[in-house]
Amino acid sequence: YNALSQELMRDSDPNNDKTPAQLKKIYEYEHQRRVVHNKPDYVADMGFGGPIPGGQALGNLRFFASYRSHQMAYIMPLSRDTYNDDAMRVNLTSDLSPTTTLTLTGNYGLTRSVSSTGNNSPSMGGHYTSNWSVANLASISYAIFQDGYNNPIDIQRFGYGLELNHQINERSLAKVVVNRAHTNYSIFPLDSLDLTDTLRLFEDIFGAYDHFIINDYPNGYHPGYSPGLIDGARTDWAGFARDESYNIVTTVKADYQNQLTRNNELKTGINFVHTRNVVNSWMVAPMSTWEAYYNWDQSPIRLGAYILDKLEFEGLVVNAGLRYDMYNLNGMWYDLAPYDTLLNAVWGFQLDSLADYRKTKAVHSLNPRIGISHPISVNSKLYFNYGHFSSQPTATYLYLVDRYGDGGNIRRLGNPELPFSKTIMYELGYEHSFFDRYLAKIAAFYNDTKNQEAWTIYEGLGSGKGKTNYRLAESRAYRDVSGFELTLRKTGTFVSGFVNYTYQLYSSGSFGRTMIREAYETNPALEEQDLKDNPVEYYPYPAPYARANIVFKTPKTFSFAGLNPALTGGWSASILASWRDGGYSSRTAYSRVTLPADNTIKYPFEWKDSWACDLRVSKIFTYNNFDIRLYLDIDNVFNIKNLSSTGSSGALDWQDGYINSLHLFWEEGVFNGNDKIGDFNRYGEFVPIESVSNLTAVSSPLESVLYHNQADGIGRGESFYRWDGSDFVLQDEATVNELYKKKAYIDMPNLTSLTFLNPRTFRLGFSISF
């Protein structure tokens, strides 16, 4: 404040002259936050059903209605304080005949949340549903201190349908399902600040000028108001998102099942899906060069059919099936060359009227599957599963037309003829039951996924707005997962549960180029040089994890030591524990961090393993026809601390500060260590370590730094010093060891309140059944 005050006093603008105390007052006013204490997290879930009076004449007409409400208070208030989701559903069921049942369904839901779009691309309905996602906003300082950075979003859902079940004969039955689902998206800004409603914060030091600030700031939004005198506090570079999109999905399904013989069962079915996908999502920015537009209206169709045959003979079970899937845009799409000039910033807004079109082709996929289970003994079996599974690309990769800036430059373009991504799965396993209560399982698996969607950059010739430079959706990514799992399950009256360990080797990457330039066509040497300068390398890495769920319970009629079963029966305690390997980050993960000189170290950054343990205790009380269940959930019962990157205030803080301060396995000298990303400073005070050739080389010593004097050697008890204000003081070995042990040298992320996002949490609840 002193330095800024002097700077403002010296400039030519008398209106900004402020004392240090006045600057501090401005800063505190601009950086106030609403503190919300009265918004709890809760879940309310209820259902009620029964016969409808007079319904006997309508096939014993009966109903079931349910309602669920969920609220989660955001870790810090945004344009809304909470995430809320409400859903209700009503079923009416009638027996049309002794063999035919009809169920009519209606549902309605409303999600009130905050859009995840701030000043970047439209979110396509994305919104905040977790503390981590909200806390991640903290790296944008002015997003924390004003409400309008992220706009509110409402997602309205309603639908209706029917389900008809008919038993054809004693061996066969059929089911038909028809439903229609509507989803409407609405993203809108907060009410604009009233710029005429000002607050006189104080008179300036000369009494000639007053300092005014908008009275409602920072609780509001205005596209033209940027009051930040000190560190860029503003309301204008925020609240960009708008959305008026909707979807209508109509689904028709039919399934048929027939027990052909005692040993042979046949299932088959077909489904048809028609989607009306209308996207109108855009950004409103202070400058048109930052505006973006997502607009399309498509009506794709999907068709699926399957047949599954199950054979059983003396314990041998064989399931063999085949599934067919198809999707089609069911319309026209742009017929463009890869570097078409219609895609540049000059013609982007006129693309729809100037481009040639062609009829899109349908995309097909055929997926065989087989599963075999073979008994080896009375207590054991060997099984094998093999199958092909396909997944349709998301709408963003299929239909997106991403226009950006005042010329409508095409940034990304979808491809409605992308193939299905396909996964080929293999699994071989063995199960053994013993003591009638335990089941042990060992299995090996391999999943090979290819044709995953990815964006490929196409860069044309030219420059400025006349240059074509966009991303095209292509199917060039892949993923492989292989490994094994060990599982032990136990059943029982008092103790049950499972323990699982899974080891998997994970790799992913892409085929082909991530960027294709038109210049390659006339200058192949340029492509060769680009490949040399930007090699694409992918290496597999292990990602093991383990889970355990142990349940202790007593039956409702259980009596212990002669006590009343009302006290000792109906208890349940469930422990859910998990461990996951932290994983690794490659050499390209952090651009601001020093890398090892040894290029054979492909993953120089290792993450700390994560641990979790939750506990649920419940007790059932019975009163007449009512079962009343009280429960207590304790998340993270041991208050295990897992560090979150959301505690950083940006790349400078996270990379230059935290990660650079870690002592990694490939570093040398006093900086060599076994730190992992996720380790944290347990000392409390930050004590940076600086290694110098000689103490005389330190021109401006600091009392907070632990200096390593290379001239003395590398021993911790003979070469570390601290400055006491007048001289360097040799630190004893015990003191240095304590600093190392508690990792005092780690520069923790600046936002301490957001460093650990999973504190021990208690939730109390009850349920009533009758």
N, C-alpha and C positions, 0 to 999 in steps of 0.2 A: 504493500500500500504506500509506503514511503517513496519507493522508486517511481511508481506510477504517478503519484501526486506531483513529484518534481517534473516528470515528463510533460504532464498536462499543463502545469504552470508555465513551462517554457515555450509551448507551441503558440501559434497565432490565433487560436480560437478561445476567446475569453469565456464562452458559454460552458466549457468543460472543466474549468478550474475547480478543483476539489481538494480538500484536506485529506490526509490519510484516514482520519476518523469518518469523514463523510463517505469515502470510497468503501470503507468497511461496512457502513450502514447500507449502502446501495447493494453491495454484494450479498449481504445477509437477506435483504428483502427479495432480491431476484432468485435466491436459492433456498427459499423456504419450501417445505413440502407438507402437504396435508398428511397427517398421521391418522390412520384409520384403525381404531381399536374395537369397534362394535360390529364387525362383519365376520361371523364365524364360518368355518367350513362345516358343511353338513350334507348328509344324504338322507332323504325321506323316500321310502318305497312302500307302496301299499297296493293291495288288490282285494277285490270282493266279487263274489259270484254266486249264482244260484238259479233256481227256476223262476220264470216269469209268470205271474198270475194269469191264468187263462191260457197258458201256453200248451196245455195238453193237446188241444185241437190243432196245434201248429207243430206237431212232431216233438212234443216235450221241449218246447223252446226254452232255452236257458242262456244266461249271459255270464261274462266275466269281464270286469273292468279293472284296469290297473293304472297307477300314476307313480311317476318317479321324478324327484326333484333333487338336483345336485348343485351345491354352491361351493366354490373355492375362492377364498380371498387371495388376491394377488399379493406377492411378496412386497410390492410397492404399488401405490395407486396410480392408475393410468387414466385414460379418458373414462374408464369405469373402474370401480374398486374391486369388482368380483367377476369371476366367470360363472355363469348360470346356465343350466340346461334342464329343461322341463319336458317331459314326454308323457302322453296318455294314450291308452289303447282300449278299445271295446270290441269284444267278440260276441257274436250271436250264433248259437249252434242249434240246429234242428235235425231230427231224424226224419228224413223224407220217406223212408221205408225201413224195415228191419235190416237192410243191407246197405243203405245209402245215408250218408250224413253230409249236411251242408253247413259250412261255417262262413259267416260274413264278418269282415274285419274293417274297422276304421281307426285311424291313428292321427295324432297331431303332436307336434313338438316345436319348441322354440329355444334356440341357443342365443344368449346375449353375451357377447364377448368383446374382445378388442382385436382389431385387425393387426396382423403381423407385418403389414406394410407401413413403413415410415416415410422415407424419401427415396425408396428404391423401386423396383418393378412391382406391378400389381400382384397381389397375393393370391388371386384366384380362390378366394374364400378362406385362405389360411388365417388362423387366429391363435391367440395364446391360451394354452390349456395346462401349462405347468409352470412351477416356480422357476425352473432352469431357463425356460425361454424368455420369461419376463426379466429375470436377473441379467440375462445376456445383453439387454438394452443398456445396461449401466455404462458400457464403454462409450456411449454417446452422451456426453455430459448434459447437454440441454434437454435430452429426452427424459431425464430423471426429474428435472425441476420445472417442467410445465406439462400440463395434461394433454395438450393437443397433438403431440408428436404422432401417436397412433390413434386412428379414428375408431369409434365404436362400430361393431358389426352385428347385425341380426341375421340369423339363419332360420328360416321358417320351413317346417316340413309337415306335409300332410299327405295322407294316402288312404286308399280303400281297396278292397279286394274280396275274393271268395276262394274257398277251398272245398272241393267236392270229393269225398271218399266213397268208393263203391266196391263192395265185395261181390265179385262176379260169381264165384262158386267157392267151395271149400278149399280150393287150391290156389285161387288167383284173386287179385284185387287190383284196382286202378285208382289213381289220384290225379285230379286236375286242379291247378292253381292259376288264378288270374289276378293280377294286382296292378295298380297304377300309383306311382309315387311322385309327388311334386316337391321341389326344393327351390326356395327363393332366397337370394342373397341381397343384402342391403348394407352398404358401407357409406357412411355420411360423416361430415365433420361436426365438431362441437359448434355451439353458437359462437359467433364472432365476438371478439372483445369490443366493447364500446370505447373507442379512442377518445371520446369527449369526457368520459368519466375518469378524471385524473386525481391523483393523490399528491399533495404537496409534502414531499418527504422532509425537506429542510430548506432554509435559505442558504444561499452560497456564502462564501467567506467575506464577500464584499457587500452583501446585502442588496446587490443590484439584480441578481438573477436567482430565480427559484429553480429547484430541481423537481420536476414533475415526473411521475411514473404512472402508468395505467393502473387504476385502482384494483382491477381484478387480477392483474398479472401476479403470479405465473399461472393462475387457474383459468386458462382460456386459450383462444386461438385467434390469430389474425394473419392473413397472408402478407400483409405489408408492414408488420410491426416487428422491429428488431431492436430492443432497448439495451442490449448488452454493452455496457461501457467498459467492463472489466475482462470478461472471459468468453464473450460470444453468446450470452444468454439471448434467446430469440424465440419467436413463435412463427416466423415466416417460413422457415425451412422445415416444415412439418405438416402433418395432416394432408398429405397428397392424395391418399387413396379414395377412390369412388368405385362403387359396384352396384349394378342393377341386373345381375345375371340370374338365370333360372334354368332348371332341368326338369323334364317330364319323362319318366321312365315307365314304359308299359311292358309287363312281363307275362308270358303265357308258358306254363309248364305242364307236361303230362308224363306220368310214370306208370309203368305196368310191371307187376310182379307175379310169377307163377312158380309154384312148387311142382315141377314136372313129374318127378319121382321122389321117392324117399331120400335119394342121394343127390338129386340134381335140382337146383333152384335157378331160375332165370329172371333177370331184371333188365328192363330197357326203358328208355325215356327220351323225350325231346323237349327243348326249350327255345323260345323265341323272345328276343328283347329288342324293343324299338326305343330309341332315346331322342328326345328333342333337346339339344344342347345349345342354349342361347347365352353367349358370353358378351357382356358389355361392361368391361372393367377398364378404368383409366386413371391417370394421375393428373392432378391439377397442381402445377408448380408456379412459383413466382416468375420463373423464366420459361418461355415456351421450349427452349432447347432441352429442358429436363422433363418434359411431359412424355407420357407413354400411353399407348392405347392397345387393348386386347379386344377385338371385336370379331365374332363369327356366329353363324347360325347354321348348325349342321343337324342332320337327322339320320345318324348311322343305325344300322341293324346288326344284330348278332344272332347266330343260329348255332345250337349245340344238340348233339345226339349221342347216346351211349348204349352199349349192350354189355351186360356182365353175367357170366355164367359161373355158378358155384357148385363144385363137386365135393362130396364127402363120402369117405369109405374107410371104415375101421380106423378112425382117427386121422387119416390123411385128408387134408383140406386143400383144394386148389381153387383159386379165384382167378379167372381170366376175363379180360374185358378190352373194349376198344371204344375210344371217344373221338368224336369229330367236332371241331369248332370252326366257325367262319365269322368274319366281320366284314362289313362293307360300308364305306362312307355314304353310299346310296345317293351320290350326287356328282357334282363337277368340281374339279380342282385345277389350279393354275398349271399351264403347260409352259414352263420356263427353262431357259438354259442355265447352267450352273452359275454363270457370272452375268446374268441378264441385267441390263441397265435399269430395268423397271424396279429393281430391288434397292436402288440407291436413294439418297436423301432428296433428290430432285423429284422423283416420280413416285415415291412410296405411297402417298395418299391417293394417287390415281391408279394404283396397281389393279384394283378390282375392275375398273372400267376399261383399262387399256390391255390387260393381259389376255392371251388366248387360254382357252379352257379345254379340258378333256374329261371324258367319263372315267371315274375311278374303277379300279379292278377289285374284286373280292380277294380276301386273304384267307387261306385255308390252313388247317392243322389237323393231323391224324395222330392219335396217341394210343399206342398199345400198352397194356398193363397186365402183369401176372404176379400172383402171390401163392407160394406153396408152403404149407406147414406139415411137417412129417414127424410123427411120433417116433422116438427112439426107445423109450421105455414107458412104464406107467407114469413116471414122474418127470419126464423130460421130452423136449421136442426141438427139432431143428427147423428153421424157417428161412425163406428167401423171398425178397420182394424186388421187382423190377418194373419200372414204369416211366412213361414219358408224360410230362405235364407242361401245358402251355399257358402263357399269361399274355393278355392283350396289353399293348402299350397304353399309358395314360393319355387322357385327352390333350394335355399340353403338347406332347410329342406328335400327336396325330393331326390336330387342327389349328395349332397356335399360329397367329399372324401378329407378331410383336412389332408395333410401330413406335418409333421414338423420335422426339425432337420436333421442331417446327416444320420439317420437311417430310415427316413420316418415314424416316429411314427404317428399312426392315432390319431389325436386329436378329430375330429368330423366325424360322419358318418351319412349320410342321410338315409331316409326310403321312398322309392317310393310308399309304400302302406299305407301311412298315410290317415286317413279318412278326408273328408271335415270338416272344422270347420263349425258349424251350429248355426245360430241365430234364435230364436223364438221371434217374435215381436208381442206385443199387443198394441193397441192404441184405446182409447175411447175419443171422443171429441164432443164439442157443438159449433156451430157457430150461430151468430145472427147479422143481418144487420139492421141498423137504419139510419134514415135521408138520405137514398139513397147514402151515401158517406162513411159510417163507417162500418167496419166489425170486430166484436169482436169474439175471439176464446179462448176456454179453453179446454185443452186436458191433459189426463193422459196417461203415456206410461210405458212399461216394456220391456226390451230387455234382453234375456238370451242367452249368447253365450258359447258354450262348444266345446271341441275337438280342442282347439287352440294348435298350435305347441309349443314345448319347448324342451330344451336339458336336458337329464338325464345322470348323470355321472355313468359309470360302472367301478368299480375298482376290478381288479383281484388279485389273490395271487402273490407272488414272489416279486422281487425287481429289481431296476435298469432298464436297457433296456429290460429285460425279463418280465417286469410287464405290464399287459394290463391295461390301464387307458385312457378311451376315453369318449366322449359324444355322445349319440345316440338320434336321433330325435324321439320324441314321441308326442302323442296328449293327454296332461293331464292338460292343462291350461284352465281357464274359466274366464268369465267376466259378471257381472250383472250391468245393468243400469236401474234405475226406477226413476220416477219423474212426474212432470207436467209442463205445459207451459201456459202462458197467452200472447195473442197477440192482438194488436189493429192496424188495417190498415185503412188508409184514402185515398180516391181517390179525385181528384179535378183538376181544371184547373190551379190554382195558388199554392196550397199547397197539397202535398201528402206524403205518407211515412208509416212507421210502427214503433211500439214499442213492444219489446218482452222481457219477463222474463221467464227463464227456471230454475227450481229447479230440480236437479238430485242427486240421491244417487248412488255412484259408489263403486263397490267392485270387486276385482280380486284375483286370486290365482291359485292353482293347486291341483289336486288330486294325490295321490300316493307320492312316494319319489322322491326327487331331486337327491339323490345319492343312488346307490345300490351296495353293496360290496359282492364279492364272499365269504368272510369269514362268512357272515350271514348264509350260507347254513349249516355250521358245528358248528356255535356258535350263536344260536338265542339270547343269553343273550347280545351279542355285539350289535345286532340290537335294542334291547330294550333300551340299554344304550344310543345309538346314538339318538333314538327318544326322550329320556328324556333330553339329553343335547342340542338338537337342535329342540325344538318344532316349529311346523309350525302353525302360527296364522295369520288369516286375518280378518280385521274389515272394515266394510263399512264406507265411509266418504262422506260428501256432497260436491258437486262441482257445485254450481249455477253460472249462468251468465246472463247478460242482453245485449240487442243490440237495437239500435234505428237508423233509417235512415229517416231524414226529408228533403224533396226536395221543394224548393221554385223556381217557374219558371213563366215566362211570355210568352204568345204565340208570334210568330213572328210578328203578326199584332197588338199587343197590343200598345195602345197609352195612355200615362198618362199626364194629365194637358195640353192636346193639343200638346204635343211634338211629333216629328216624330217617327213613330214605329221603324225606323232603329236604334233609340237610346234606346227606352224603351222596345222593343220587343226582344224575343230570348234570354233572360237572364235565367240562371239556377244556383242555389246554393244548393249544397247537403252536408248535415252534417251527418257523420257516426260516432256514438259514441258507445262505448262498455265498459262493466265492467265484470270482472271475479274474482270469489273468488280465493284467493291464494292457498288454499288447505293445506295439511298437509304432514309431513314426519314422518315415524315410528321410533321406538327406534333403528333400525338397519341401519338407513340411514347414520349416521356419526360415524365412528368407533373411532374418536379421540376426541369426545365431551363428556363431563361429562353428565350422564343421571340422571333423578330423581330417588330417592330411592323408590318411590311409583310405583310398577310395574303395577298398574291399569291404569296408564297414558300411553296409547298405542301410542298416537301421540304427543310427547312432543315438536315438532317443527311445528309452523304454519307459512305459507308464507303470505306476504302482498298481499292484493288485487291489481290487475292491472287495470288501466284505460287507455282508448285511445279515441282520438277524431280527426278525419280527416275532411278536408273541401275541396270541389271542386267547383270552380266558373267558369262558361263558358258563352260565348256570341257567338251567330250565326249572321253572316253577309251574306246577300244574294246579289249576283252580277250576273245578267243575269241568267244562268243556274247553277251557282256555289253557294254552301253553304260553307262558310268558318267559321270554328268554332275555336275560341281561348279559351284555358282553363288554369287555374292555380290550381294545386293540392298542398295542404299544409298538409303534414303528421304531426301528433302530434301538432296540431295547438296551443295548450296551453303549449307545451314544458314540458309535464308531465314526471317526472323522475321515471323510473322503473329500479331498480338495477339489474345488470346481474352478474352471477357468473363468467363470462369470465374475469372479472377484477382481479381475483385472480391469483397468481403465483404458485398454487398447493394446495395440501391438508393442508400443514402446514399453509399457508396464509389463506385459506378459513375456515378451521375448527378450528385450534388452535387459529387463530387470530380473524377473523370476527365473526363466530357463537359463539365461547366461550365468546366473549365480550358482546353479547346481554343480556339484562335483561328479562328473560322469566317468564311466569306466575307461574311456579312451583318452582322457586328459592326463597330463603329466605333472610330476612334482607335487607340490602341496595342494593342487587342485584335483588330483586323482581321487576318485571315490566310487561309491556304488549307488549314488543318488538316482532316483527315478522321478519322472514328472508325477507329481502328487505328493511327494515328500514335502514337509513343511517345517518351518522354524518353531521349535519347541522352547527356545530360550527366552522368547519375548522381545528382546532387543535385537535389532539388526546390526550385526558386526561384520562388515565386509572385510575380506582378506585381500591385501595387495602385496604382491611379490615384487621386490625391488632389488637391483643389483647391489646397492649399498644404501644405508640409511642417509648418508650425506646427499644422496640424489633426490631426496624428498624435499621439495622447495616449500610446500605449504602443508605441513602435516595436520591431520585431523584426529581429534580424540576418539572418534567413533570407530576408527579403522584399526584392524589388527595387521601390522606390517610384518611380512616375512623378509628377513635380511638374508639374501642369497650368499653373501660373503661369509656367513656363519655356518652354513650347511643346511640340512633339511630336517634335522631332529626337532620335534615339537617343543622340547624343553630347553632349547639352546639358540633358537633363531627367530622367535616371535617377540614383537615389541608393540607397546601402545604409547601414544603421546599423552603426557599428563599436563600439557600446557606450556612446559618449559624444557622438557627433555624426554628422550625415548626410554621407557622402562621395560626391562626384560620380563617376559611373562613366564611363570613357572609351568612345568609340564602338565600338572593337574588342571590348571586354569585353561590351558589351550585344549586339552583333551575334553573338558567339559563343553567348550564352545563348539568343538567338532561333533561331539556326541549329540548335542541338542540342535545341531545344524544352525547355529546362530548366523552363519554366513549366507543363508538363503534370504534373498530379498523378496519378501512376501508380496502378493498382489495388493494394490492400494486400497481396494474397496473391502475392508475387513468384514463388514456385516454380510457380505455376499460370498465369502470365501468357502463356507461350509453350508450347503443347502439342505442337508438331511439331518436335522437335530432330532433327538428323541421326542416322539410325538405321542400323546395320549388321546384316544377317542373312546368315548363312552356312548353306548347305544342300547336299544331294546327292540324286541319284535314281539308281536302278539299274533298267535295263530289260533283259529277256532273253526 
